[in-house]
Each structure stands twice: as structure tokens, then as C-alpha cells.
Amino acid sequence: MVVSLRFNSKFQKKSISLPCRSHPSTLGVEEELNKIKASSSTKQSADSISNGLSQLVELYNCLDDLLDSLATQNLISSHRKEIWVEEVMEESMKLLDVCSTARDVVLQMEEHVRDIQCALRRRKSHTSVEDSIGKYKCFRKKTMKEAKVMIIHLKQSEKVMGLLADPDNHHLMAMIRVFMEVTEMTVIIFESLLMFLASPVTKRNGWSVVVSKLISKRTMACQEDKKQEGITNELETLDVALFTILCDGHVEWAEKTRIVQFKLEGLQGKMMRIESGLECMFRRFVKTRTTLLNIISL
């Protein structure tokens, strides 16, 4: 019997033609999946992404425990020539590549943040600060394009897969469903990360009105907070702060620098958390793929 399913970009909308019956061996993975779904957030912030990556690490820890089971290994090995095993291996390689690329992007972003921080501390010239900010802006634009390409790459997982399986083998069917849902959840979290990195770079003219309302010495801090309530994420918030450095206003350089340094430090800490999560996920992807390769070679 051919059983087909489609990967969906939203886990709330499934078209999985598989029985809902669980198997005792898959319960741990399913519990972690339910935890992630229950705590999922549509907000693309650095905090929500780093939390999602941490949960994803726990999910893959449970998946690895499942793969370490002798019963699971025998099951996969006996079906290693079927299409679903081939598709699982293909998706594992794709996710590994996306994770590696995203990790490199985050590391580069941290370098640019440190470069701006150093330029502000040295304050040798306004030009050196402008150069550092300019390089960061160019990097953000490049990242936006690369992230969109990776999102398209991930969305290719939303394809119909032909699965040759025995519908009476509930362990096998539960195993297939778990693999599909784990991959689907991984795609959702990484799409969120990539959309965060692909957030549009704020244009100079677009924030001229905002900045003009931020240059009052007495009300600058509170007005900035109010204005930034509508800003999507930390990258766009930093864009506003950086623009205050470049524009001519009545606010003293020390006040501008204080605000920008505060935003840079906040972003740096959060990007370090994301980097750590990506590093952990990269190791999990490698371990899971290695385990699968060992199983199908039995």
C-alpha cells in the first residue's frame, strides 16, 4: 500500500494520511513535539528563536534515543530500500546544510556588531563609525538575499512523498509519522530564524520622521521605546538606533553612543544564544544522520 503525506509550512494544517495511533517507542518524541507546539510563538524575535532552538535540541535528543533502540534499528534496516528512508536521509542533509549556513551568517553578524562597538569606543572620527555602520548595512542586505534563498530551499520539503509501508505495522507507521513531524517542526523553526535574518534593512528616508522625534534630550528614551513597539525585531530596532548616529540632530554624541551601545550589547548577547543553539543543532544533525547511515548499512 502506498501512503503519502505532505510536509506543510504550518504544523496546524496537516495532510498526513497516516493512522494517529502512537507506539510506545515514539511517545518520548511525540511529547517533545507537543511541548514545542504548545509554546510556539508567531513573533520572530531573537529570544523566541533561541528558545525554539533549545527545544529543538531536546526533540532531537529524544529522536536519538529512539534511534538507539534495537527494535527501531531493526525496523529501519528492514525497510532501508523504501522511499521514505531515502527521503528522510535527503532531508537530514538539507537541514544540516541550512544549519551550517545560518550559523556562519550569525557569526558574521556578531563580528560586524563588535566592529561597530570598537569604532564607537575609539571615536577616532565620525567617518570610521560611518564606515563600520555602512559595512554592517551591506552585510544585512546580503544576508537578507541569502536567507530568502535558504527559505525557498527549506520550502522544498513541502513536497508529496511516496511511502511504501504496511498499514498494519503500527510501529512502522508511528515511526514514519514521527520522522515527518520532527522534520516539519525543524523546518518551521529554521524558517522563523531565516525570516528574522531576512528582515528588511531600514532605509534612511524611512526613519527620518522617527528620528526627528527622538532627538529631544528630555523625552528621547521614552519616545524611542514607544516608537519601537511597532518594530518587528531586534535587527530593525538596531537600525533605528544606528540611524540616530548618522543623522544630524540636537542630541549630543555621548547620548547617541549610549543608546546605540545599549542596543548593540543587547543584540550581541541574543545572537550569541542563537549561535550556541545552532552549534548544538549542527552537532545533533550530524549525530542523527550518522546514526541513520549506520542503521541502513546494517
FIPA-288191 format. One record per residue: residue number from 1; x, y, z of N, C-alpha, C in turn. Coordinates in nm, 3 decimals. Layout:
nr	neast	nnorth	nup	caeast	canorth	caup	ceast	cnorth	cup
NUM	X	Y	Z	X	Y	Z	X	Y	Z
...
END
This chain:
nr	neast	nnorth	nup	caeast	canorth	caup	ceast	cnorth	cup
1	0.085	-0.121	0.000	0.000	0.000	0.000	0.088	0.125	0.000
2	0.052	0.221	-0.081	0.127	0.346	-0.085	0.059	0.448	0.005
3	0.134	0.500	0.098	0.083	0.603	0.189	0.156	0.731	0.159
4	0.086	0.841	0.137	0.152	0.966	0.102	0.124	1.070	0.207
5	0.216	1.163	0.219	0.197	1.275	0.309	0.265	1.396	0.250
6	0.225	1.511	0.296	0.286	1.635	0.251	0.343	1.707	0.371
7	0.469	1.755	0.353	0.524	1.844	0.455	0.453	1.977	0.441
8	0.413	2.036	0.552	0.347	2.166	0.548	0.428	2.268	0.623
9	0.423	2.394	0.579	0.498	2.500	0.645	0.434	2.537	0.779
10	0.308	2.497	0.801	0.240	2.524	0.928	0.195	2.391	0.986
11	0.240	2.363	1.109	0.205	2.233	1.163	0.058	2.223	1.199
12	-0.012	2.337	1.205	-0.153	2.332	1.237	-0.234	2.273	1.122
13	-0.180	2.277	1.002	-0.252	2.229	0.884	-0.177	2.109	0.828
14	-0.223	1.990	0.863	-0.154	1.870	0.821	-0.237	1.799	0.715
15	-0.170	1.724	0.630	-0.238	1.637	0.536	-0.171	1.501	0.541
16	-0.146	1.454	0.662	-0.077	1.327	0.680	-0.178	1.214	0.678
17	-0.166	1.126	0.582	-0.258	1.014	0.567	-0.204	0.892	0.640
18	-0.176	0.910	0.767	-0.123	0.802	0.849	-0.211	0.786	0.972
19	-0.219	0.665	1.028	-0.300	0.646	1.149	-0.246	0.727	1.264
20	-0.335	0.773	1.351	-0.295	0.857	1.463	-0.239	0.775	1.579
21	-0.251	0.642	1.570	-0.207	0.557	1.680	-0.057	0.572	1.705
22	-0.022	0.595	1.828	0.118	0.604	1.866	0.172	0.465	1.898
23	0.302	0.460	1.912	0.367	0.338	1.954	0.448	0.373	2.077
24	0.459	0.283	2.175	0.534	0.315	2.297	0.674	0.371	2.270
25	0.739	0.325	2.165	0.876	0.370	2.136	0.882	0.515	2.089
26	0.771	0.566	2.037	0.772	0.702	1.982	0.712	0.806	2.076
27	0.665	0.764	2.191	0.595	0.855	2.281	0.683	0.970	2.330
28	0.811	0.943	2.357	0.901	1.048	2.405	0.916	1.160	2.303
29	0.932	1.124	2.177	0.945	1.224	2.070	0.815	1.301	2.056
30	0.704	1.231	2.061	0.575	1.297	2.045	0.546	1.394	2.159
31	0.589	1.361	2.279	0.572	1.452	2.392	0.651	1.581	2.372
32	0.775	1.569	2.322	0.856	1.688	2.295	0.794	1.773	2.184
33	0.739	1.706	2.082	0.673	1.779	1.974	0.554	1.859	2.029
34	0.478	1.798	2.116	0.362	1.867	2.174	0.405	1.986	2.260
35	0.517	1.973	2.330	0.568	2.084	2.411	0.603	2.204	2.323
36	0.669	2.175	2.210	0.709	2.284	2.120	0.586	2.351	2.061
37	0.488	2.270	2.020	0.366	2.326	1.962	0.292	2.412	2.063
38	0.290	2.367	2.188	0.218	2.441	2.292	0.283	2.575	2.325
39	0.415	2.583	2.308	0.488	2.706	2.343	0.530	2.786	2.222
40	0.482	2.746	2.104	0.524	2.815	1.982	0.474	2.958	1.979
41	0.554	3.044	1.915	0.519	3.185	1.906	0.534	3.231	1.761
42	0.441	3.314	1.718	0.449	3.368	1.582	0.544	3.487	1.575
43	0.587	3.535	1.692	0.677	3.651	1.697	0.818	3.608	1.659
44	0.875	3.675	1.561	1.010	3.642	1.515	1.110	3.732	1.587
45	1.135	3.699	1.713	1.232	3.773	1.792	1.350	3.682	1.820
46	1.462	3.741	1.859	1.581	3.662	1.889	1.554	3.567	2.006
47	1.479	3.613	2.105	1.450	3.528	2.221	1.365	3.408	2.182
48	1.261	3.430	2.103	1.173	3.319	2.065	1.248	3.219	1.979
49	1.340	3.267	1.896	1.417	3.177	1.809	1.515	3.094	1.891
50	1.587	3.157	1.983	1.682	3.083	2.066	1.610	2.981	2.153
51	1.491	3.016	2.202	1.412	2.921	2.280	1.368	2.804	2.193
52	1.328	2.835	2.069	1.288	2.730	1.976	1.401	2.635	1.945
53	1.522	2.688	1.929	1.638	2.604	1.902	1.669	2.513	2.022
54	1.655	2.568	2.142	1.678	2.487	2.263	1.580	2.371	2.271
55	1.454	2.399	2.238	1.352	2.294	2.239	1.380	2.192	2.129
56	1.432	2.240	2.017	1.463	2.151	1.906	1.576	2.055	1.944
57	1.672	2.103	2.021	1.782	2.017	2.068	1.725	1.903	2.153
58	1.631	1.936	2.242	1.570	1.834	2.326	1.491	1.734	2.242
59	1.425	1.785	2.138	1.349	1.698	2.049	1.441	1.597	1.981
60	1.556	1.643	1.933	1.649	1.554	1.865	1.720	1.461	1.963
61	1.734	1.501	2.088	1.785	1.410	2.189	1.691	1.290	2.204
62	1.560	1.318	2.206	1.461	1.211	2.216	1.461	1.125	2.089
63	1.478	1.191	1.974	1.482	1.117	1.848	1.603	1.023	1.845
64	1.715	1.071	1.896	1.835	0.987	1.901	1.816	0.869	1.996
65	1.746	0.892	2.107	1.716	0.781	2.198	1.631	0.676	2.126
66	1.538	0.724	2.045	1.454	0.633	1.967	1.537	0.552	1.868
67	1.631	0.619	1.803	1.716	0.553	1.703	1.815	0.456	1.767
68	1.846	0.477	1.894	1.937	0.387	1.963	1.870	0.255	2.002
69	1.738	0.253	1.993	1.664	0.132	2.027	1.689	0.023	1.924
70	1.715	-0.097	1.971	1.741	-0.210	1.880	1.620	-0.239	1.793
71	1.500	-0.228	1.851	1.378	-0.253	1.774	1.364	-0.152	1.660
72	1.397	-0.025	1.689	1.390	0.079	1.586	1.494	0.054	1.477
73	1.613	0.018	1.516	1.719	-0.007	1.419	1.683	-0.125	1.327
74	1.627	-0.229	1.385	1.586	-0.344	1.303	1.474	-0.306	1.207
75	1.384	-0.222	1.255	1.271	-0.179	1.172	1.319	-0.097	1.052
76	1.406	0.003	1.078	1.457	0.087	0.970	1.543	0.006	0.875
77	1.627	-0.079	0.930	1.717	-0.159	0.847	1.639	-0.250	0.752
78	1.530	-0.306	0.800	1.450	-0.396	0.717	1.373	-0.323	0.608
79	1.363	-0.189	0.620	1.292	-0.108	0.519	1.384	-0.006	0.453
80	1.515	-0.031	0.461	1.611	0.070	0.416	1.603	0.102	0.268
81	1.545	0.015	0.188	1.537	0.039	0.045	1.408	0.109	0.004
82	1.325	0.143	0.102	1.198	0.208	0.070	1.215	0.359	0.057
83	1.120	0.419	-0.011	1.131	0.560	-0.046	1.137	0.650	0.077
84	1.063	0.617	0.181	1.058	0.705	0.297	1.194	0.715	0.365
85	1.271	0.607	0.365	1.405	0.612	0.425	1.495	0.703	0.341
86	1.485	0.692	0.212	1.563	0.776	0.121	1.530	0.924	0.141
87	1.401	0.953	0.159	1.358	1.092	0.178	1.406	1.147	0.313
88	1.401	1.064	0.416	1.450	1.106	0.547	1.598	1.142	0.540
89	1.676	1.061	0.469	1.820	1.088	0.455	1.843	1.217	0.375
90	1.763	1.238	0.274	1.777	1.359	0.192	1.747	1.483	0.274
91	1.639	1.477	0.355	1.602	1.592	0.437	1.707	1.618	0.545
92	1.767	1.514	0.599	1.869	1.532	0.703	1.989	1.608	0.649
93	2.026	1.581	0.523	2.138	1.651	0.460	2.102	1.797	0.434
94	1.980	1.820	0.391	1.934	1.956	0.362	1.935	2.042	0.489
95	1.883	1.986	0.597	1.878	2.060	0.724	2.018	2.086	0.778
96	2.107	1.992	0.759	2.246	2.011	0.802	2.310	2.127	0.728
97	2.286	2.136	0.598	2.342	2.245	0.516	2.286	2.381	0.558
98	2.155	2.386	0.579	2.091	2.512	0.618	2.142	2.557	0.755
99	2.156	2.463	0.848	2.205	2.496	0.982	2.347	2.551	0.976
100	2.432	2.488	0.895	2.570	2.533	0.882	2.578	2.674	0.824
101	2.498	2.701	0.721	2.497	2.833	0.658	2.444	2.939	0.754
102	2.336	2.908	0.825	2.278	3.003	0.921	2.377	3.034	1.032
103	2.448	2.934	1.078	2.547	2.954	1.184	2.658	3.048	1.137
104	2.703	3.032	1.012	2.806	3.122	0.958	2.755	3.266	0.949
105	2.630	3.282	0.909	2.571	3.416	0.899	2.566	3.483	1.036
106	2.524	3.409	1.137	2.515	3.465	1.272	2.653	3.503	1.324
107	2.753	3.421	1.297	2.890	3.452	1.339	2.939	3.581	1.273
108	2.909	3.598	1.145	2.949	3.719	1.074	2.877	3.841	1.130
109	2.750	3.823	1.167	2.676	3.935	1.224	2.738	3.978	1.356
110	2.779	3.882	1.436	2.845	3.915	1.563	2.973	3.993	1.538
111	3.048	3.958	1.435	3.171	4.030	1.402	3.142	4.174	1.365
112	3.038	4.197	1.288	3.002	4.333	1.249	2.958	4.415	1.370
113	2.885	4.352	1.461	2.842	4.421	1.583	2.963	4.462	1.665
114	3.059	4.373	1.679	3.182	4.406	1.754	3.260	4.517	1.686
115	3.261	4.517	1.554	3.333	4.620	1.479	3.272	4.758	1.505
116	3.139	4.766	1.507	3.073	4.894	1.535	3.101	4.937	1.679
117	3.097	4.842	1.771	3.125	4.874	1.911	3.265	4.931	1.928
118	3.363	4.870	1.860	3.501	4.919	1.869	3.514	5.058	1.809
119	3.447	5.081	1.696	3.453	5.212	1.631	3.395	5.320	1.722
120	3.286	5.287	1.790	3.224	5.384	1.880	3.312	5.412	2.001
121	3.379	5.310	2.051	3.466	5.330	2.168	3.590	5.412	2.131
122	3.646	5.382	2.014	3.766	5.457	1.971	3.732	5.601	1.941
123	3.625	5.619	1.867	3.577	5.750	1.826	3.691	5.835	1.768
124	3.770	5.770	1.681	3.878	5.846	1.618	3.821	5.949	1.521
125	3.715	5.912	1.456	3.650	6.005	1.364	3.509	5.956	1.338
126	3.425	6.050	1.301	3.287	6.015	1.267	3.287	5.926	1.144
127	3.386	5.943	1.057	3.395	5.865	0.934	3.414	5.717	0.962
128	3.498	5.684	1.060	3.523	5.543	1.093	3.396	5.475	1.143
129	3.315	5.548	1.218	3.188	5.493	1.266	3.094	5.473	1.148
130	3.088	5.571	1.058	3.004	5.559	0.940	3.046	5.440	0.854
131	3.176	5.417	0.841	3.226	5.305	0.762	3.182	5.171	0.823
132	3.193	5.160	0.954	3.154	5.036	1.021	3.004	5.011	1.006
133	2.926	5.116	1.021	2.781	5.103	1.006	2.746	5.069	0.861
134	2.818	5.131	0.768	2.794	5.104	0.626	2.822	4.959	0.591
135	2.929	4.904	0.645	2.963	4.764	0.620	2.856	4.672	0.679
136	2.807	4.709	0.796	2.702	4.630	0.860	2.575	4.631	0.775
137	2.540	4.749	0.723	2.421	4.761	0.639	2.434	4.676	0.512
138	2.551	4.677	0.451	2.575	4.596	0.330	2.562	4.448	0.363
139	2.618	4.412	0.478	2.609	4.272	0.521	2.463	4.232	0.543
140	2.386	4.321	0.605	2.244	4.290	0.629	2.168	4.271	0.499
141	2.199	4.352	0.399	2.131	4.338	0.270	2.168	4.207	0.202
142	2.296	4.171	0.212	2.342	4.044	0.156	2.277	3.927	0.228
143	2.270	3.937	0.360	2.209	3.832	0.441	2.062	3.815	0.407
144	1.994	3.927	0.384	1.852	3.922	0.351	1.830	3.839	0.225
145	1.915	3.858	0.125	1.902	3.782	-0.001	1.934	3.634	0.022
146	2.042	3.607	0.097	2.082	3.468	0.120	1.976	3.394	0.202
147	1.918	3.463	0.300	1.817	3.399	0.384	1.693	3.364	0.303
148	1.655	3.450	0.210	1.539	3.422	0.126	1.563	3.300	0.038
149	1.686	3.284	-0.010	1.720	3.166	-0.091	1.711	3.040	-0.005
150	1.760	3.047	0.119	1.754	2.932	0.208	1.611	2.897	0.246
151	1.526	2.999	0.258	1.385	2.973	0.288	1.321	2.894	0.175
152	1.350	2.934	0.052	1.300	2.861	-0.065	1.350	2.717	-0.063
153	1.478	2.701	-0.026	1.539	2.569	-0.018	1.465	2.483	0.085
154	1.432	2.542	0.199	1.360	2.470	0.302	1.219	2.434	0.258
155	1.154	2.525	0.190	1.016	2.503	0.148	1.003	2.388	0.048
156	1.114	2.347	-0.009	1.109	2.232	-0.099	1.076	2.105	-0.023
157	1.081	2.112	0.110	1.041	1.998	0.192	0.890	1.978	0.188
158	0.817	2.078	0.141	0.671	2.069	0.135	0.628	1.994	0.010
159	0.681	1.879	-0.009	0.651	1.800	-0.127	0.578	1.673	-0.088
160	0.507	1.616	-0.184	0.439	1.491	-0.159	0.541	1.380	-0.165
161	0.537	1.292	-0.065	0.632	1.183	-0.060	0.558	1.050	-0.072
162	0.610	0.959	-0.153	0.550	0.827	-0.164	0.614	0.737	-0.061
163	0.533	0.681	0.025	0.585	0.595	0.132	0.528	0.456	0.115
164	0.617	0.359	0.091	0.573	0.221	0.081	0.575	0.161	0.220
165	0.458	0.139	0.277	0.453	0.093	0.415	0.335	-0.001	0.436
166	0.348	-0.083	0.537	0.244	-0.176	0.574	0.152	-0.110	0.676
167	0.028	-0.078	0.640	-0.061	-0.007	0.733	-0.093	-0.085	0.859
168	-0.070	-0.214	0.859	-0.096	-0.295	0.978	0.023	-0.297	1.074
169	0.136	-0.246	1.029	0.254	-0.239	1.114	0.253	-0.103	1.185
170	0.193	-0.102	1.303	0.171	0.026	1.372	0.302	0.088	1.419
171	0.401	0.007	1.452	0.532	0.061	1.490	0.594	0.134	1.372
172	0.588	0.073	1.255	0.644	0.135	1.135	0.571	0.264	1.101
173	0.438	0.261	1.105	0.361	0.380	1.070	0.386	0.493	1.171
174	0.398	0.459	1.299	0.427	0.560	1.401	0.566	0.618	1.379
175	0.661	0.534	1.339	0.798	0.579	1.312	0.801	0.678	1.196
176	0.730	0.645	1.090	0.726	0.733	0.973	0.664	0.868	1.011
177	0.554	0.862	1.086	0.486	0.986	1.125	0.577	1.073	1.211
178	0.652	1.011	1.302	0.744	1.086	1.388	0.853	1.153	1.306
179	0.912	1.081	1.212	1.015	1.141	1.128	0.960	1.261	1.051
180	0.840	1.248	0.998	0.782	1.356	0.920	0.752	1.477	1.007
181	0.701	1.454	1.128	0.666	1.566	1.214	0.789	1.634	1.273
182	0.893	1.556	1.302	1.017	1.616	1.351	1.079	1.704	1.244
183	1.081	1.655	1.120	1.135	1.734	1.010	1.052	1.859	0.988
184	0.920	1.843	0.994	0.831	1.957	0.974	0.853	2.064	1.080
185	0.866	2.022	1.206	0.889	2.118	1.314	1.024	2.187	1.298
186	1.124	2.111	1.255	1.257	2.169	1.233	1.252	2.275	1.124
187	1.179	2.247	1.018	1.164	2.344	0.908	1.096	2.471	0.958
188	0.993	2.456	1.041	0.920	2.573	1.093	1.013	2.663	1.174
189	1.092	2.604	1.264	1.181	2.683	1.350	1.292	2.749	1.269
190	1.348	2.677	1.173	1.454	2.736	1.092	1.400	2.841	0.996
191	1.278	2.825	0.949	1.217	2.929	0.866	1.200	3.056	0.948
192	1.162	3.041	1.075	1.148	3.157	1.163	1.281	3.228	1.180
193	1.388	3.151	1.199	1.522	3.209	1.211	1.561	3.283	1.085
194	1.538	3.222	0.970	1.578	3.283	0.844	1.495	3.407	0.813
195	1.368	3.406	0.849	1.285	3.526	0.829	1.330	3.639	0.919
196	1.379	3.603	1.039	1.437	3.702	1.130	1.560	3.765	1.066
197	1.649	3.682	1.011	1.771	3.731	0.947	1.739	3.808	0.818
198	1.627	3.775	0.755	1.590	3.839	0.628	1.506	3.963	0.648
199	1.491	4.010	0.771	1.411	4.130	0.795	1.469	4.246	0.715
200	1.385	4.327	0.653	1.432	4.433	0.564	1.519	4.535	0.635
201	1.622	4.578	0.566	1.712	4.681	0.619	1.641	4.815	0.614
202	1.638	4.885	0.726	1.571	5.013	0.733	1.641	5.116	0.645
203	1.562	5.183	0.561	1.617	5.285	0.475	1.625	5.419	0.547
204	1.722	5.498	0.506	1.748	5.627	0.571	1.625	5.716	0.573
205	1.560	5.731	0.457	1.445	5.819	0.450	1.326	5.767	0.529
206	1.319	5.633	0.540	1.206	5.573	0.609	1.200	5.606	0.756
207	1.314	5.641	0.816	1.315	5.668	0.959	1.341	5.815	0.991
208	1.338	5.899	0.890	1.367	6.040	0.916	1.266	6.101	1.012
209	1.139	6.061	0.997	1.035	6.113	1.085	1.054	6.059	1.227
210	1.086	5.929	1.234	1.107	5.868	1.365	1.219	5.937	1.439
211	1.332	5.954	1.369	1.449	6.012	1.434	1.424	6.155	1.477
212	1.350	6.229	1.396	1.324	6.368	1.431	1.247	6.378	1.562
213	1.176	6.272	1.597	1.102	6.271	1.723	1.181	6.210	1.837
214	1.301	6.165	1.803	1.384	6.102	1.905	1.496	6.192	1.954
215	1.505	6.314	1.900	1.623	6.395	1.928	1.602	6.496	2.041
216	1.492	6.484	2.109	1.471	6.569	2.227	1.547	6.511	2.345
217	1.629	6.591	2.413	1.710	6.543	2.524	1.624	6.486	2.637
218	1.514	6.549	2.667	1.436	6.509	2.782	1.352	6.384	2.754
219	1.297	6.372	2.633	1.200	6.266	2.606	1.250	6.160	2.510
220	1.378	6.165	2.478	1.430	6.074	2.376	1.410	5.927	2.413
221	1.446	5.888	2.534	1.440	5.747	2.573	1.297	5.693	2.569
222	1.204	5.766	2.630	1.066	5.715	2.637	1.000	5.715	2.500
223	1.027	5.818	2.418	0.969	5.822	2.285	1.024	5.710	2.198
224	1.152	5.680	2.217	1.212	5.572	2.139	1.143	5.440	2.171
225	1.119	5.414	2.299	1.053	5.290	2.338	0.914	5.279	2.277
226	0.840	5.392	2.278	0.706	5.390	2.221	0.710	5.363	2.071
227	0.804	5.426	2.003	0.814	5.407	1.859	0.853	5.265	1.824
228	0.936	5.205	1.906	0.987	5.073	1.873	0.894	4.960	1.911
229	0.778	4.992	1.971	0.681	4.890	2.000	0.630	4.825	1.872
230	0.627	4.903	1.764	0.577	4.851	1.638	0.684	4.792	1.550
231	0.810	4.790	1.596	0.918	4.735	1.517	0.922	4.584	1.538
232	0.941	4.511	1.430	0.926	4.366	1.434	1.027	4.298	1.524
233	1.154	4.326	1.510	1.254	4.253	1.587	1.374	4.339	1.620
234	1.472	4.275	1.686	1.588	4.347	1.736	1.675	4.406	1.625
235	1.676	4.344	1.510	1.757	4.398	1.400	1.702	4.531	1.350
236	1.572	4.539	1.340	1.510	4.665	1.297	1.524	4.772	1.405
237	1.516	4.730	1.530	1.536	4.823	1.640	1.676	4.883	1.636
238	1.775	4.798	1.608	1.913	4.846	1.598	1.928	4.942	1.479
239	1.856	4.914	1.370	1.861	5.004	1.254	1.825	5.147	1.293
240	1.722	5.160	1.374	1.678	5.293	1.418	1.787	5.360	1.500
241	1.845	5.284	1.592	1.950	5.339	1.678	2.071	5.381	1.597
242	2.108	5.300	1.498	2.224	5.333	1.414	2.197	5.458	1.332
243	2.072	5.475	1.290	2.040	5.593	1.210	2.056	5.721	1.291
244	2.032	5.715	1.421	2.049	5.834	1.504	2.194	5.879	1.506
245	2.286	5.783	1.489	2.429	5.818	1.483	2.460	5.893	1.355
246	2.397	5.851	1.246	2.430	5.908	1.115	2.360	6.040	1.088
247	2.248	6.064	1.155	2.173	6.185	1.123	2.224	6.304	1.204
248	2.194	6.419	1.154	2.228	6.543	1.225	2.111	6.578	1.318
249	2.141	6.599	1.443	2.035	6.633	1.537	2.092	6.711	1.654
250	2.007	6.739	1.748	2.047	6.819	1.863	2.097	6.733	1.979
251	2.085	6.603	1.963	2.130	6.515	2.071	2.281	6.503	2.067
252	2.345	6.513	2.181	2.489	6.504	2.188	2.538	6.364	2.149
253	2.663	6.360	2.101	2.722	6.234	2.056	2.722	6.131	2.169
254	2.751	6.172	2.290	2.758	6.079	2.402	2.623	6.010	2.425
255	2.514	6.086	2.410	2.381	6.030	2.429	2.348	5.931	2.317
256	2.382	5.969	2.194	2.359	5.879	2.081	2.437	5.750	2.099
257	2.563	5.764	2.135	2.650	5.648	2.152	2.599	5.556	2.261
258	2.550	5.613	2.369	2.498	5.533	2.479	2.382	5.445	2.433
259	2.291	5.505	2.357	2.174	5.431	2.308	2.217	5.319	2.214
260	2.306	5.352	2.119	2.350	5.252	2.021	2.426	5.139	2.089
261	2.515	5.174	2.182	2.592	5.070	2.252	2.498	4.977	2.331
262	2.395	5.033	2.388	2.298	4.953	2.462	2.229	4.853	2.368
263	2.189	4.900	2.250	2.124	4.813	2.153	2.220	4.707	2.101
264	2.345	4.747	2.076	2.445	4.653	2.025	2.474	4.542	2.127
265	2.488	4.581	2.252	2.516	4.482	2.356	2.400	4.384	2.371
266	2.278	4.437	2.363	2.161	4.351	2.373	2.153	4.252	2.259
267	2.177	4.302	2.137	2.173	4.215	2.019	2.285	4.112	2.024
268	2.404	4.155	2.066	2.518	4.064	2.070	2.490	3.945	2.163
269	2.434	3.974	2.280	2.403	3.866	2.374	2.302	3.768	2.317
270	2.202	3.821	2.248	2.098	3.735	2.193	2.149	3.654	2.073
271	2.235	3.716	1.992	2.291	3.643	1.878	2.385	3.533	1.926
272	2.452	3.556	2.037	2.538	3.452	2.093	2.456	3.332	2.138
273	2.337	3.358	2.191	2.248	3.248	2.230	2.202	3.171	2.107
274	2.170	3.244	2.000	2.127	3.178	1.876	2.242	3.097	1.818
275	2.362	3.155	1.821	2.480	3.084	1.771	2.501	2.954	1.848
276	2.488	2.960	1.981	2.504	2.842	2.064	2.400	2.737	2.029
277	2.276	2.782	2.007	2.170	2.689	1.969	2.196	2.624	1.835
278	2.246	2.702	1.740	2.278	2.648	1.608	2.394	2.550	1.614
279	2.492	2.580	1.698	2.605	2.489	1.714	2.558	2.355	1.771
280	2.471	2.362	1.871	2.415	2.239	1.929	2.334	2.162	1.826
281	2.254	2.234	1.747	2.171	2.168	1.646	2.258	2.106	1.537
282	2.367	2.173	1.501	2.457	2.118	1.399	2.511	1.983	1.447
283	2.551	1.978	1.573	2.603	1.851	1.627	2.493	1.745	1.632
284	2.369	1.786	1.666	2.258	1.691	1.670	2.230	1.638	1.531
285	2.230	1.727	1.431	2.204	1.683	1.293	2.309	1.582	1.247
286	2.435	1.611	1.278	2.545	1.521	1.239	2.528	1.386	1.307
287	2.498	1.387	1.436	2.482	1.261	1.510	2.364	1.181	1.457
288	2.251	1.248	1.435	2.133	1.178	1.385	2.158	1.118	1.247
289	2.221	1.197	1.160	2.249	1.147	1.025	2.347	1.030	1.029
290	2.449	1.041	1.113	2.546	0.932	1.126	2.480	0.803	1.175
291	2.391	0.820	1.274	2.319	0.704	1.327	2.234	0.639	1.219
292	2.164	0.721	1.142	2.079	0.667	1.034	2.163	0.596	0.928
293	2.277	0.656	0.893	2.364	0.592	0.794	2.415	0.456	0.845
294	2.448	0.451	0.971	2.494	0.325	1.030	2.383	0.220	1.029
295	2.260	0.265	1.057	2.148	0.171	1.062	2.119	0.112	0.924
296	2.113	0.198	0.822	2.075	0.148	0.689	2.189	0.070	0.624
297	2.309	0.077	0.684	2.420	-0.001	0.630	2.431	-0.138	0.695
298	2.343	-0.165	0.793	2.346	-0.294	0.863	2.310	-0.408	0.768
END
